[in-house]
Amino acid sequence: MTKQTILPTKEKFLKIYANLPSLAREEIIYVTEDKDKRPYTWNAVYVEINNNTSLSKSILSYLEKLSII
């Protein structure tokens, strides 16, 4: 048996993002939970995650909970 590699959530996101068609990257995948309810597209989420912002942790957790990543 081979040991299955478990990718961290950030790496999972980056792998999925890299394989998305460019038009799909403009689709909204996250809406903030605060009173402003700001929408984030795949591209905006990529920027947040790439910069390791505090919001990126919330986004990754949400995407993982929905089994997107």
All heavy atoms as TSV, in Angstrom:
chain	resi	resn	atom	element	x	y	z
A	1	MET	N	N	0.837	-1.194	0.000
A	1	MET	CA	C	0.000	0.000	0.000
A	1	MET	C	C	0.875	1.247	0.000
A	1	MET	O	O	1.888	1.275	0.671
A	1	MET	CB	C	-0.844	0.035	1.273
A	1	MET	CG	C	-2.155	-0.639	1.155
A	1	MET	SD	S	-3.164	-0.054	2.502
A	1	MET	CE	C	-3.792	-1.562	3.082
A	2	THR	N	N	0.427	2.224	-0.733
A	2	THR	CA	C	1.142	3.498	-0.717
A	2	THR	C	C	0.447	4.438	0.237
A	2	THR	O	O	-0.769	4.378	0.425
A	2	THR	CB	C	1.177	4.140	-2.113
A	2	THR	OG1	O	-0.151	4.364	-2.539
A	2	THR	CG2	C	1.912	3.258	-3.101
A	3	LYS	N	N	1.227	5.266	0.837
A	3	LYS	CA	C	0.681	6.235	1.783
A	3	LYS	C	C	0.105	7.413	0.993
A	3	LYS	O	O	0.784	8.005	0.173
A	3	LYS	CB	C	1.782	6.713	2.724
A	3	LYS	CG	C	1.286	7.440	3.926
A	3	LYS	CD	C	2.436	7.695	4.874
A	3	LYS	CE	C	1.899	8.232	6.175
A	3	LYS	NZ	N	2.971	8.465	7.119
A	4	GLN	N	N	-1.169	7.717	1.233
A	4	GLN	CA	C	-1.817	8.810	0.506
A	4	GLN	C	C	-1.339	10.143	1.062
A	4	GLN	O	O	-1.307	10.356	2.264
A	4	GLN	CB	C	-3.330	8.703	0.647
A	4	GLN	CG	C	-4.072	9.674	-0.218
A	4	GLN	CD	C	-5.571	9.483	-0.078
A	4	GLN	OE1	O	-6.041	9.004	0.930
A	4	GLN	NE2	N	-6.302	9.886	-1.092
A	5	THR	N	N	-0.959	11.036	0.158
A	5	THR	CA	C	-0.495	12.354	0.549
A	5	THR	C	C	-1.691	13.259	0.787
A	5	THR	O	O	-2.592	13.336	-0.038
A	5	THR	CB	C	0.396	12.971	-0.544
A	5	THR	OG1	O	1.460	12.066	-0.814
A	5	THR	CG2	C	0.958	14.297	-0.114
A	6	ILE	N	N	-1.697	13.916	1.918
A	6	ILE	CA	C	-2.763	14.859	2.241
A	6	ILE	C	C	-2.207	16.258	2.063
A	6	ILE	O	O	-1.267	16.654	2.741
A	6	ILE	CB	C	-3.271	14.651	3.685
A	6	ILE	CG1	C	-3.822	13.241	3.838
A	6	ILE	CG2	C	-4.315	15.693	4.029
A	6	ILE	CD1	C	-4.220	12.874	5.239
A	7	LEU	N	N	-2.786	16.990	1.111
A	7	LEU	CA	C	-2.332	18.343	0.834
A	7	LEU	C	C	-2.964	19.328	1.809
A	7	LEU	O	O	-4.148	19.204	2.116
A	7	LEU	CB	C	-2.715	18.758	-0.590
A	7	LEU	CG	C	-2.052	18.034	-1.733
A	7	LEU	CD1	C	-2.660	18.477	-3.056
A	7	LEU	CD2	C	-0.569	18.286	-1.735
A	8	PRO	N	N	-2.190	20.298	2.267
A	8	PRO	CA	C	-2.794	21.360	3.067
A	8	PRO	C	C	-3.842	22.108	2.238
A	8	PRO	O	O	-3.794	22.098	1.006
A	8	PRO	CB	C	-1.620	22.277	3.408
A	8	PRO	CG	C	-0.410	21.438	3.209
A	8	PRO	CD	C	-0.760	20.441	2.149
A	9	THR	N	N	-4.779	22.738	2.902
A	9	THR	CA	C	-5.890	23.384	2.205
A	9	THR	C	C	-5.425	24.445	1.212
A	9	THR	O	O	-6.006	24.576	0.142
A	9	THR	CB	C	-6.890	23.996	3.194
A	9	THR	OG1	O	-6.203	24.868	4.077
A	9	THR	CG2	C	-7.606	22.928	3.979
A	10	LYS	N	N	-4.391	25.195	1.545
A	10	LYS	CA	C	-3.898	26.222	0.623
A	10	LYS	C	C	-3.417	25.580	-0.675
A	10	LYS	O	O	-3.731	26.058	-1.766
A	10	LYS	CB	C	-2.778	27.037	1.262
A	10	LYS	CG	C	-2.246	28.135	0.356
A	10	LYS	CD	C	-1.189	28.963	1.044
A	10	LYS	CE	C	-0.671	30.044	0.101
A	10	LYS	NZ	N	0.326	30.891	0.750
A	11	GLU	N	N	-2.686	24.488	-0.564
A	11	GLU	CA	C	-2.183	23.808	-1.752
A	11	GLU	C	C	-3.327	23.216	-2.565
A	11	GLU	O	O	-3.283	23.225	-3.795
A	11	GLU	CB	C	-1.185	22.730	-1.363
A	11	GLU	CG	C	0.129	23.300	-0.880
A	11	GLU	CD	C	1.127	22.222	-0.510
A	11	GLU	OE1	O	1.068	21.116	-1.080
A	11	GLU	OE2	O	1.958	22.495	0.361
A	12	LYS	N	N	-4.343	22.693	-1.882
A	12	LYS	CA	C	-5.514	22.161	-2.591
A	12	LYS	C	C	-6.178	23.273	-3.398
A	12	LYS	O	O	-6.533	23.083	-4.554
A	12	LYS	CB	C	-6.535	21.592	-1.606
A	12	LYS	CG	C	-6.160	20.287	-0.989
A	12	LYS	CD	C	-7.277	19.860	-0.054
A	12	LYS	CE	C	-6.904	18.718	0.816
A	12	LYS	NZ	N	-7.980	18.378	1.766
A	13	PHE	N	N	-6.353	24.432	-2.764
A	13	PHE	CA	C	-6.974	25.555	-3.459
A	13	PHE	C	C	-6.159	25.947	-4.679
A	13	PHE	O	O	-6.704	26.129	-5.765
A	13	PHE	CB	C	-7.143	26.765	-2.543
A	13	PHE	CG	C	-7.607	27.981	-3.287
A	13	PHE	CD1	C	-8.946	28.170	-3.560
A	13	PHE	CD2	C	-6.696	28.922	-3.751
A	13	PHE	CE1	C	-9.381	29.270	-4.294
A	13	PHE	CE2	C	-7.115	30.026	-4.478
A	13	PHE	CZ	C	-8.466	30.194	-4.742
A	14	LEU	N	N	-4.855	26.092	-4.522
A	14	LEU	CA	C	-3.994	26.521	-5.621
A	14	LEU	C	C	-4.021	25.526	-6.779
A	14	LEU	O	O	-4.009	25.916	-7.946
A	14	LEU	CB	C	-2.565	26.742	-5.127
A	14	LEU	CG	C	-2.389	27.911	-4.151
A	14	LEU	CD1	C	-0.965	27.955	-3.624
A	14	LEU	CD2	C	-2.779	29.228	-4.794
A	15	LYS	N	N	-4.095	24.241	-6.466
A	15	LYS	CA	C	-4.155	23.212	-7.502
A	15	LYS	C	C	-5.471	23.316	-8.282
A	15	LYS	O	O	-5.473	23.251	-9.513
A	15	LYS	CB	C	-4.024	21.835	-6.865
A	15	LYS	CG	C	-3.942	20.708	-7.848
A	15	LYS	CD	C	-3.681	19.399	-7.141
A	15	LYS	CE	C	-3.601	18.259	-8.149
A	15	LYS	NZ	N	-3.347	16.984	-7.506
A	16	ILE	N	N	-6.572	23.502	-7.575
A	16	ILE	CA	C	-7.873	23.643	-8.233
A	16	ILE	C	C	-7.913	24.930	-9.048
A	16	ILE	O	O	-8.363	24.947	-10.194
A	16	ILE	CB	C	-9.014	23.598	-7.195
A	16	ILE	CG1	C	-9.104	22.195	-6.598
A	16	ILE	CG2	C	-10.341	24.016	-7.812
A	16	ILE	CD1	C	-10.000	22.101	-5.388
A	17	TYR	N	N	-7.440	26.028	-8.454
A	17	TYR	CA	C	-7.434	27.326	-9.128
A	17	TYR	C	C	-6.640	27.271	-10.437
A	17	TYR	O	O	-7.071	27.804	-11.456
A	17	TYR	CB	C	-6.859	28.395	-8.200
A	17	TYR	CG	C	-6.818	29.769	-8.815
A	17	TYR	CD1	C	-7.935	30.585	-8.810
A	17	TYR	CD2	C	-5.653	30.250	-9.403
A	17	TYR	CE1	C	-7.907	31.849	-9.383
A	17	TYR	CE2	C	-5.608	31.510	-9.979
A	17	TYR	CZ	C	-6.737	32.304	-9.963
A	17	TYR	OH	O	-6.704	33.549	-10.535
A	18	ALA	N	N	-5.505	26.616	-10.409
A	18	ALA	CA	C	-4.648	26.525	-11.596
A	18	ALA	C	C	-5.338	25.790	-12.742
A	18	ALA	O	O	-5.043	26.049	-13.907
A	18	ALA	CB	C	-3.343	25.825	-11.240
A	19	ASN	N	N	-6.254	24.894	-12.430
A	19	ASN	CA	C	-6.929	24.107	-13.460
A	19	ASN	C	C	-8.281	24.677	-13.883
A	19	ASN	O	O	-8.957	24.094	-14.729
A	19	ASN	CB	C	-7.105	22.665	-12.978
A	19	ASN	CG	C	-5.781	21.946	-12.923
A	19	ASN	OD1	O	-5.046	21.910	-13.892
A	19	ASN	ND2	N	-5.461	21.402	-11.762
A	20	LEU	N	N	-8.678	25.804	-13.301
A	20	LEU	CA	C	-9.952	26.421	-13.671
A	20	LEU	C	C	-9.845	27.166	-15.000
A	20	LEU	O	O	-8.841	27.835	-15.256
A	20	LEU	CB	C	-10.379	27.450	-12.618
A	20	LEU	CG	C	-11.030	26.954	-11.351
A	20	LEU	CD1	C	-11.269	28.132	-10.414
A	20	LEU	CD2	C	-12.330	26.248	-11.640
A	21	PRO	N	N	-10.884	27.088	-15.821
A	21	PRO	CA	C	-10.911	27.933	-17.025
A	21	PRO	C	C	-10.972	29.402	-16.614
A	21	PRO	O	O	-11.510	29.732	-15.546
A	21	PRO	CB	C	-12.209	27.524	-17.722
A	21	PRO	CG	C	-12.626	26.241	-17.097
A	21	PRO	CD	C	-12.030	26.212	-15.729
A	22	SER	N	N	-10.436	30.280	-17.418
A	22	SER	CA	C	-10.356	31.697	-17.047
A	22	SER	C	C	-11.728	32.317	-16.787
A	22	SER	O	O	-11.865	33.160	-15.902
A	22	SER	CB	C	-9.598	32.495	-18.095
A	22	SER	OG	O	-10.225	32.367	-19.346
A	23	LEU	N	N	-12.750	31.914	-17.524
A	23	LEU	CA	C	-14.090	32.471	-17.296
A	23	LEU	C	C	-14.669	32.025	-15.957
A	23	LEU	O	O	-15.391	32.780	-15.298
A	23	LEU	CB	C	-15.041	32.084	-18.427
A	23	LEU	CG	C	-14.773	32.757	-19.769
A	23	LEU	CD1	C	-15.724	32.221	-20.834
A	23	LEU	CD2	C	-14.907	34.256	-19.650
A	24	ALA	N	N	-14.359	30.829	-15.521
A	24	ALA	CA	C	-14.857	30.323	-14.238
A	24	ALA	C	C	-14.251	31.086	-13.065
A	24	ALA	O	O	-14.866	31.189	-12.006
A	24	ALA	CB	C	-14.556	28.842	-14.096
A	25	ARG	N	N	-13.079	31.650	-13.269
A	25	ARG	CA	C	-12.407	32.389	-12.191
A	25	ARG	C	C	-13.125	33.685	-11.827
A	25	ARG	O	O	-12.843	34.271	-10.794
A	25	ARG	CB	C	-10.965	32.691	-12.586
A	25	ARG	CG	C	-10.128	31.439	-12.668
A	25	ARG	CD	C	-8.722	31.748	-13.088
A	25	ARG	NE	N	-7.946	30.512	-13.181
A	25	ARG	CZ	C	-6.677	30.476	-13.502
A	25	ARG	NH1	N	-6.027	31.593	-13.766
A	25	ARG	NH2	N	-6.050	29.323	-13.567
A	26	GLU	N	N	-14.065	34.109	-12.658
A	26	GLU	CA	C	-14.848	35.312	-12.384
A	26	GLU	C	C	-16.127	35.020	-11.594
A	26	GLU	O	O	-16.866	35.926	-11.245
A	26	GLU	CB	C	-15.191	36.033	-13.686
A	26	GLU	CG	C	-13.976	36.560	-14.426
A	26	GLU	CD	C	-13.153	37.544	-13.610
A	26	GLU	OE1	O	-13.745	38.373	-12.890
A	26	GLU	OE2	O	-11.908	37.469	-13.675
A	27	GLU	N	N	-16.375	33.748	-11.306
A	27	GLU	CA	C	-17.568	33.361	-10.565
A	27	GLU	C	C	-17.357	33.561	-9.066
A	27	GLU	O	O	-16.266	33.345	-8.544
A	27	GLU	CB	C	-17.912	31.902	-10.842
A	27	GLU	CG	C	-18.304	31.649	-12.279
A	27	GLU	CD	C	-18.553	30.181	-12.569
A	27	GLU	OE1	O	-18.555	29.361	-11.638
A	27	GLU	OE2	O	-18.749	29.870	-13.736
A	28	ILE	N	N	-18.408	33.943	-8.384
A	28	ILE	CA	C	-18.356	34.168	-6.936
A	28	ILE	C	C	-18.366	32.823	-6.221
A	28	ILE	O	O	-19.205	31.968	-6.510
A	28	ILE	CB	C	-19.540	35.029	-6.478
A	28	ILE	CG1	C	-19.440	36.420	-7.099
A	28	ILE	CG2	C	-19.607	35.101	-4.963
A	28	ILE	CD1	C	-20.660	37.286	-6.896
A	29	ILE	N	N	-17.425	32.662	-5.281
A	29	ILE	CA	C	-17.387	31.419	-4.514
A	29	ILE	C	C	-17.452	31.652	-3.009
A	29	ILE	O	O	-17.570	30.708	-2.242
A	29	ILE	CB	C	-16.138	30.578	-4.830
A	29	ILE	CG1	C	-14.857	31.329	-4.492
A	29	ILE	CG2	C	-16.142	30.128	-6.266
A	29	ILE	CD1	C	-13.640	30.436	-4.432
A	30	TYR	N	N	-17.371	32.907	-2.586
A	30	TYR	CA	C	-17.398	33.191	-1.149
A	30	TYR	C	C	-18.049	34.542	-0.916
A	30	TYR	O	O	-17.816	35.483	-1.666
A	30	TYR	CB	C	-15.968	33.198	-0.593
A	30	TYR	CG	C	-15.896	33.447	0.893
A	30	TYR	CD1	C	-16.211	32.439	1.794
A	30	TYR	CD2	C	-15.529	34.680	1.404
A	30	TYR	CE1	C	-16.155	32.659	3.159
A	30	TYR	CE2	C	-15.472	34.906	2.764
A	30	TYR	CZ	C	-15.786	33.889	3.637
A	30	TYR	OH	O	-15.738	34.110	4.993
A	31	VAL	N	N	-18.864	34.619	0.128
A	31	VAL	CA	C	-19.477	35.873	0.561
A	31	VAL	C	C	-19.154	36.024	2.041
A	31	VAL	O	O	-19.372	35.096	2.830
A	31	VAL	CB	C	-21.006	35.865	0.330
A	31	VAL	CG1	C	-21.633	37.157	0.835
A	31	VAL	CG2	C	-21.323	35.665	-1.139
A	32	THR	N	N	-18.628	37.173	2.404
A	32	THR	CA	C	-18.236	37.387	3.797
A	32	THR	C	C	-19.435	37.274	4.728
A	32	THR	O	O	-20.574	37.506	4.324
A	32	THR	CB	C	-17.570	38.761	4.005
A	32	THR	OG1	O	-18.481	39.776	3.602
A	32	THR	CG2	C	-16.274	38.875	3.228
A	33	GLU	N	N	-19.159	36.920	5.955
A	33	GLU	CA	C	-20.213	36.726	6.947
A	33	GLU	C	C	-20.535	37.996	7.724
A	33	GLU	O	O	-21.435	37.996	8.545
A	33	GLU	CB	C	-19.805	35.614	7.907
A	33	GLU	CG	C	-19.652	34.274	7.206
A	33	GLU	CD	C	-19.151	33.193	8.118
A	33	GLU	OE1	O	-18.922	33.453	9.318
A	33	GLU	OE2	O	-18.969	32.073	7.625
A	34	ASP	N	N	-19.810	39.073	7.459
A	34	ASP	CA	C	-20.068	40.319	8.177
A	34	ASP	C	C	-21.314	41.013	7.628
A	34	ASP	O	O	-21.980	40.510	6.731
A	34	ASP	CB	C	-18.847	41.248	8.113
A	34	ASP	CG	C	-18.463	41.625	6.694
A	34	ASP	OD1	O	-19.177	41.252	5.761
A	34	ASP	OD2	O	-17.433	42.294	6.531
A	35	LYS	N	N	-21.616	42.174	8.161
A	35	LYS	CA	C	-22.843	42.884	7.758
A	35	LYS	C	C	-22.803	43.359	6.305
A	35	LYS	O	O	-23.834	43.551	5.681
A	35	LYS	CB	C	-23.108	44.063	8.685
A	35	LYS	CG	C	-22.052	45.150	8.643
A	35	LYS	CD	C	-22.390	46.283	9.600
A	35	LYS	CE	C	-21.286	47.297	9.669
A	35	LYS	NZ	N	-21.227	48.169	8.521
A	36	ASP	N	N	-21.609	43.514	5.729
A	36	ASP	CA	C	-21.478	44.001	4.353
A	36	ASP	C	C	-21.744	42.931	3.302
A	36	ASP	O	O	-22.064	43.253	2.162
A	36	ASP	CB	C	-20.087	44.589	4.121
A	36	ASP	CG	C	-19.827	45.810	4.984
A	36	ASP	OD1	O	-20.807	46.495	5.335
A	36	ASP	OD2	O	-18.662	46.053	5.314
A	37	LYS	N	N	-21.583	41.651	3.663
A	37	LYS	CA	C	-21.822	40.526	2.742
A	37	LYS	C	C	-21.105	40.717	1.404
A	37	LYS	O	O	-21.686	40.636	0.340
A	37	LYS	CB	C	-23.316	40.325	2.496
A	37	LYS	CG	C	-24.139	40.115	3.719
A	37	LYS	CD	C	-23.887	38.768	4.309
A	37	LYS	CE	C	-24.850	38.523	5.473
A	37	LYS	NZ	N	-24.382	37.542	6.375
A	38	ARG	N	N	-19.791	40.977	1.474
A	38	ARG	CA	C	-18.995	41.211	0.263
A	38	ARG	C	C	-18.735	39.902	-0.493
A	38	ARG	O	O	-18.285	38.929	0.099
A	38	ARG	CB	C	-17.658	41.841	0.626
A	38	ARG	CG	C	-17.803	43.260	1.154
A	38	ARG	CD	C	-16.520	43.734	1.728
A	38	ARG	NE	N	-16.271	42.854	2.900
A	38	ARG	CZ	C	-15.218	42.919	3.682
A	38	ARG	NH1	N	-14.282	43.776	3.439
A	38	ARG	NH2	N	-15.075	42.108	4.704
A	39	PRO	N	N	-19.007	39.881	-1.800
A	39	PRO	CA	C	-18.745	38.681	-2.596
A	39	PRO	C	C	-17.289	38.626	-3.062
A	39	PRO	O	O	-16.679	39.654	-3.331
A	39	PRO	CB	C	-19.684	38.852	-3.790
A	39	PRO	CG	C	-19.824	40.322	-3.935
A	39	PRO	CD	C	-19.730	40.893	-2.548
A	40	TYR	N	N	-16.755	37.413	-3.154
A	40	TYR	CA	C	-15.387	37.200	-3.624
A	40	TYR	C	C	-15.394	36.168	-4.741
A	40	TYR	O	O	-15.963	35.085	-4.599
A	40	TYR	CB	C	-14.483	36.694	-2.483
A	40	TYR	CG	C	-14.060	37.782	-1.532
A	40	TYR	CD1	C	-14.907	38.228	-0.536
A	40	TYR	CD2	C	-12.812	38.364	-1.640
A	40	TYR	CE1	C	-14.526	39.235	0.330
A	40	TYR	CE2	C	-12.414	39.371	-0.779
A	40	TYR	CZ	C	-13.276	39.799	0.201
A	40	TYR	OH	O	-12.893	40.795	1.044
A	41	THR	N	N	-14.750	36.503	-5.844
A	41	THR	CA	C	-14.610	35.570	-6.963
A	41	THR	C	C	-13.404	34.677	-6.711
A	41	THR	O	O	-12.629	34.897	-5.767
A	41	THR	CB	C	-14.385	36.331	-8.280
A	41	THR	OG1	O	-13.147	37.056	-8.180
A	41	THR	CG2	C	-15.539	37.265	-8.590
A	42	TRP	N	N	-13.228	33.687	-7.572
A	42	TRP	CA	C	-12.040	32.837	-7.473
A	42	TRP	C	C	-10.772	33.687	-7.525
A	42	TRP	O	O	-9.827	33.449	-6.774
A	42	TRP	CB	C	-12.007	31.828	-8.629
A	42	TRP	CG	C	-12.885	30.639	-8.441
A	42	TRP	CD1	C	-14.153	30.496	-8.900
A	42	TRP	CD2	C	-12.562	29.431	-7.765
A	42	TRP	NE1	N	-14.635	29.259	-8.548
A	42	TRP	CE2	C	-13.673	28.578	-7.852
A	42	TRP	CE3	C	-11.428	28.966	-7.091
A	42	TRP	CZ2	C	-13.695	27.307	-7.296
A	42	TRP	CZ3	C	-11.445	27.693	-6.538
A	42	TRP	CH2	C	-12.568	26.882	-6.641
A	43	ASN	N	N	-10.746	34.698	-8.414
A	43	ASN	CA	C	-9.567	35.561	-8.534
A	43	ASN	C	C	-9.310	36.347	-7.252
A	43	ASN	O	O	-8.164	36.458	-6.806
A	43	ASN	CB	C	-9.723	36.525	-9.713
A	43	ASN	CG	C	-9.538	35.841	-11.040
A	43	ASN	OD1	O	-8.807	34.870	-11.159
A	43	ASN	ND2	N	-10.218	36.335	-12.055
A	44	ALA	N	N	-10.359	36.901	-6.654
A	44	ALA	CA	C	-10.204	37.672	-5.422
A	44	ALA	C	C	-9.767	36.773	-4.273
A	44	ALA	O	O	-8.916	37.155	-3.452
A	44	ALA	CB	C	-11.509	38.388	-5.080
A	45	VAL	N	N	-10.329	35.574	-4.226
A	45	VAL	CA	C	-9.937	34.616	-3.186
A	45	VAL	C	C	-8.470	34.221	-3.362
A	45	VAL	O	O	-7.727	34.108	-2.394
A	45	VAL	CB	C	-10.873	33.386	-3.210
A	45	VAL	CG1	C	-10.314	32.250	-2.382
A	45	VAL	CG2	C	-12.266	33.776	-2.726
A	46	TYR	N	N	-8.052	34.049	-4.611
A	46	TYR	CA	C	-6.650	33.721	-4.887
A	46	TYR	C	C	-5.721	34.791	-4.312
A	46	TYR	O	O	-4.714	34.465	-3.672
A	46	TYR	CB	C	-6.418	33.574	-6.391
A	46	TYR	CG	C	-4.961	33.427	-6.750
A	46	TYR	CD1	C	-4.312	32.202	-6.608
A	46	TYR	CD2	C	-4.221	34.521	-7.203
A	46	TYR	CE1	C	-2.972	32.067	-6.914
A	46	TYR	CE2	C	-2.885	34.394	-7.512
A	46	TYR	CZ	C	-2.255	33.169	-7.366
A	46	TYR	OH	O	-0.917	33.043	-7.648
A	47	VAL	N	N	-6.049	36.042	-4.519
A	47	VAL	CA	C	-5.226	37.142	-3.995
A	47	VAL	C	C	-5.168	37.081	-2.471
A	47	VAL	O	O	-4.098	37.217	-1.877
A	47	VAL	CB	C	-5.763	38.513	-4.480
A	47	VAL	CG1	C	-5.062	39.653	-3.773
A	47	VAL	CG2	C	-5.611	38.632	-5.984
A	48	GLU	N	N	-6.315	36.874	-1.840
A	48	GLU	CA	C	-6.358	36.788	-0.372
A	48	GLU	C	C	-5.497	35.629	0.132
A	48	GLU	O	O	-4.713	35.788	1.067
A	48	GLU	CB	C	-7.799	36.600	0.111
A	48	GLU	CG	C	-8.702	37.784	-0.131
A	48	GLU	CD	C	-8.366	38.995	0.724
A	48	GLU	OE1	O	-7.853	38.833	1.844
A	48	GLU	OE2	O	-8.633	40.111	0.253
A	49	ILE	N	N	-5.642	34.474	-0.484
A	49	ILE	CA	C	-4.909	33.285	-0.043
A	49	ILE	C	C	-3.422	33.419	-0.342
A	49	ILE	O	O	-2.578	33.062	0.490
A	49	ILE	CB	C	-5.507	32.020	-0.681
A	49	ILE	CG1	C	-6.895	31.775	-0.076
A	49	ILE	CG2	C	-4.603	30.816	-0.500
A	49	ILE	CD1	C	-7.692	30.692	-0.725
A	50	ASN	N	N	-3.087	33.956	-1.487
A	50	ASN	CA	C	-1.681	34.140	-1.851
A	50	ASN	C	C	-0.965	35.098	-0.894
A	50	ASN	O	O	0.218	34.944	-0.625
A	50	ASN	CB	C	-1.578	34.647	-3.290
A	50	ASN	CG	C	-0.219	34.423	-3.873
A	50	ASN	OD1	O	0.414	33.410	-3.635
A	50	ASN	ND2	N	0.232	35.381	-4.653
A	51	ASN	N	N	-1.707	36.072	-0.360
A	51	ASN	CA	C	-1.131	37.039	0.577
A	51	ASN	C	C	-1.287	36.635	2.034
A	51	ASN	O	O	-0.916	37.394	2.935
A	51	ASN	CB	C	-1.762	38.417	0.350
A	51	ASN	CG	C	-1.325	39.020	-0.967
A	51	ASN	OD1	O	-0.171	38.912	-1.360
A	51	ASN	ND2	N	-2.262	39.645	-1.660
A	52	ASN	N	N	-1.831	35.455	2.277
A	52	ASN	CA	C	-2.006	34.928	3.639
A	52	ASN	C	C	-2.701	35.913	4.574
A	52	ASN	O	O	-2.273	36.119	5.705
A	52	ASN	CB	C	-0.668	34.502	4.241
A	52	ASN	CG	C	-0.110	33.279	3.568
A	52	ASN	OD1	O	-0.843	32.367	3.213
A	52	ASN	ND2	N	1.189	33.277	3.358
A	53	THR	N	N	-3.778	36.515	4.111
A	53	THR	CA	C	-4.518	37.466	4.938
A	53	THR	C	C	-5.334	36.722	5.992
A	53	THR	O	O	-5.521	35.504	5.910
A	53	THR	CB	C	-5.472	38.315	4.078
A	53	THR	OG1	O	-6.469	37.452	3.527
A	53	THR	CG2	C	-4.730	39.047	2.981
A	54	SER	N	N	-5.826	37.466	6.962
A	54	SER	CA	C	-6.661	36.840	7.985
A	54	SER	C	C	-7.954	36.303	7.377
A	54	SER	O	O	-8.485	35.286	7.819
A	54	SER	CB	C	-6.961	37.833	9.110
A	54	SER	OG	O	-7.605	38.969	8.590
A	55	LEU	N	N	-8.458	36.954	6.350
A	55	LEU	CA	C	-9.659	36.489	5.667
A	55	LEU	C	C	-9.417	35.160	4.954
A	55	LEU	O	O	-10.323	34.332	4.850
A	55	LEU	CB	C	-10.142	37.542	4.666
A	55	LEU	CG	C	-11.389	37.215	3.867
A	55	LEU	CD1	C	-12.582	36.964	4.798
A	55	LEU	CD2	C	-11.702	38.341	2.895
A	56	SER	N	N	-8.212	34.933	4.500
A	56	SER	CA	C	-7.919	33.700	3.760
A	56	SER	C	C	-8.163	32.455	4.606
A	56	SER	O	O	-8.612	31.430	4.089
A	56	SER	CB	C	-6.489	33.709	3.226
A	56	SER	OG	O	-5.540	33.574	4.257
A	57	LYS	N	N	-7.907	32.525	5.886
A	57	LYS	CA	C	-8.153	31.379	6.773
A	57	LYS	C	C	-9.636	31.043	6.820
A	57	LYS	O	O	-10.032	29.877	6.761
A	57	LYS	CB	C	-7.613	31.667	8.160
A	57	LYS	CG	C	-6.095	31.750	8.227
A	57	LYS	CD	C	-5.649	32.198	9.594
A	57	LYS	CE	C	-4.158	32.347	9.715
A	57	LYS	NZ	N	-3.538	33.251	8.805
A	58	SER	N	N	-10.462	32.063	6.900
A	58	SER	CA	C	-11.904	31.874	6.913
A	58	SER	C	C	-12.388	31.310	5.582
A	58	SER	O	O	-13.231	30.404	5.546
A	58	SER	CB	C	-12.592	33.208	7.206
A	58	SER	OG	O	-13.979	33.090	7.099
A	59	ILE	N	N	-11.854	31.820	4.493
A	59	ILE	CA	C	-12.244	31.355	3.166
A	59	ILE	C	C	-11.861	29.888	2.978
A	59	ILE	O	O	-12.676	29.075	2.537
A	59	ILE	CB	C	-11.597	32.221	2.061
A	59	ILE	CG1	C	-12.157	33.640	2.109
A	59	ILE	CG2	C	-11.792	31.601	0.695
A	59	ILE	CD1	C	-11.414	34.633	1.237
A	60	LEU	N	N	-10.640	29.532	3.314
A	60	LEU	CA	C	-10.189	28.152	3.158
A	60	LEU	C	C	-11.025	27.193	4.000
A	60	LEU	O	O	-11.398	26.113	3.546
A	60	LEU	CB	C	-8.706	28.022	3.512
A	60	LEU	CG	C	-7.740	28.614	2.499
A	60	LEU	CD1	C	-6.321	28.621	3.058
A	60	LEU	CD2	C	-7.799	27.860	1.181
A	61	SER	N	N	-11.328	27.603	5.207
A	61	SER	CA	C	-12.163	26.780	6.085
A	61	SER	C	C	-13.538	26.569	5.473
A	61	SER	O	O	-14.072	25.453	5.466
A	61	SER	CB	C	-12.284	27.450	7.451
A	61	SER	OG	O	-13.186	26.763	8.257
A	62	TYR	N	N	-14.116	27.630	4.931
A	62	TYR	CA	C	-15.432	27.570	4.312
A	62	TYR	C	C	-15.427	26.654	3.085
A	62	TYR	O	O	-16.303	25.801	2.928
A	62	TYR	CB	C	-15.872	28.982	3.929
A	62	TYR	CG	C	-17.187	29.060	3.204
A	62	TYR	CD1	C	-18.390	28.944	3.892
A	62	TYR	CD2	C	-17.227	29.248	1.831
A	62	TYR	CE1	C	-19.597	29.015	3.222
A	62	TYR	CE2	C	-18.430	29.320	1.155
A	62	TYR	CZ	C	-19.614	29.210	1.856
A	62	TYR	OH	O	-20.813	29.272	1.182
A	63	LEU	N	N	-14.430	26.813	2.221
A	63	LEU	CA	C	-14.335	25.993	1.012
A	63	LEU	C	C	-14.121	24.522	1.337
A	63	LEU	O	O	-14.640	23.634	0.661
A	63	LEU	CB	C	-13.241	26.514	0.092
A	63	LEU	CG	C	-13.448	27.907	-0.484
A	63	LEU	CD1	C	-12.245	28.328	-1.315
A	63	LEU	CD2	C	-14.718	27.984	-1.296
A	64	GLU	N	N	-13.364	24.262	2.387
A	64	GLU	CA	C	-13.127	22.898	2.812
A	64	GLU	C	C	-14.407	22.287	3.405
A	64	GLU	O	O	-14.754	21.137	3.123
A	64	GLU	CB	C	-11.994	22.837	3.829
A	64	GLU	CG	C	-11.525	21.450	4.125
A	64	GLU	CD	C	-10.263	21.456	4.961
A	64	GLU	OE1	O	-10.184	22.208	5.937
A	64	GLU	OE2	O	-9.369	20.676	4.629
A	65	LYS	N	N	-15.140	23.079	4.163
A	65	LYS	CA	C	-16.387	22.620	4.766
A	65	LYS	C	C	-17.393	22.236	3.683
A	65	LYS	O	O	-18.144	21.257	3.831
A	65	LYS	CB	C	-16.971	23.747	5.637
A	65	LYS	CG	C	-18.272	23.437	6.291
A	65	LYS	CD	C	-18.696	24.626	7.146
A	65	LYS	CE	C	-20.194	24.604	7.365
A	65	LYS	NZ	N	-20.640	25.809	8.054
A	66	LEU	N	N	-17.413	22.971	2.562
A	66	LEU	CA	C	-18.318	22.681	1.457
A	66	LEU	C	C	-17.777	21.615	0.501
A	66	LEU	O	O	-18.394	21.313	-0.507
A	66	LEU	CB	C	-18.609	23.957	0.665
A	66	LEU	CG	C	-19.399	25.027	1.374
A	66	LEU	CD1	C	-19.577	26.239	0.480
A	66	LEU	CD2	C	-20.761	24.507	1.812
A	67	SER	N	N	-16.623	21.079	0.813
A	67	SER	CA	C	-15.944	20.068	-0.010
A	67	SER	C	C	-15.604	20.569	-1.412
A	67	SER	O	O	-15.580	19.816	-2.375
A	67	SER	CB	C	-16.792	18.790	-0.108
A	67	SER	OG	O	-16.974	18.234	1.168
A	68	ILE	N	N	-15.352	21.865	-1.514
A	68	ILE	CA	C	-14.889	22.439	-2.769
A	68	ILE	C	C	-13.401	22.155	-2.930
A	68	ILE	O	O	-12.914	21.918	-4.025
A	68	ILE	CB	C	-15.198	23.948	-2.847
A	68	ILE	CG1	C	-16.714	24.148	-2.902
A	68	ILE	CG2	C	-14.526	24.597	-4.052
A	68	ILE	CD1	C	-17.169	25.577	-2.842
A	69	ILE	N	N	-12.707	22.178	-1.796
A	69	ILE	CA	C	-11.287	21.841	-1.818
A	69	ILE	C	C	-11.046	20.683	-0.857
A	69	ILE	O	O	-11.832	20.389	-0.012
A	69	ILE	CB	C	-10.376	23.024	-1.474
A	69	ILE	CG1	C	-10.687	23.604	-0.094
A	69	ILE	CG2	C	-10.483	24.099	-2.521
A	69	ILE	CD1	C	-9.706	24.627	0.379
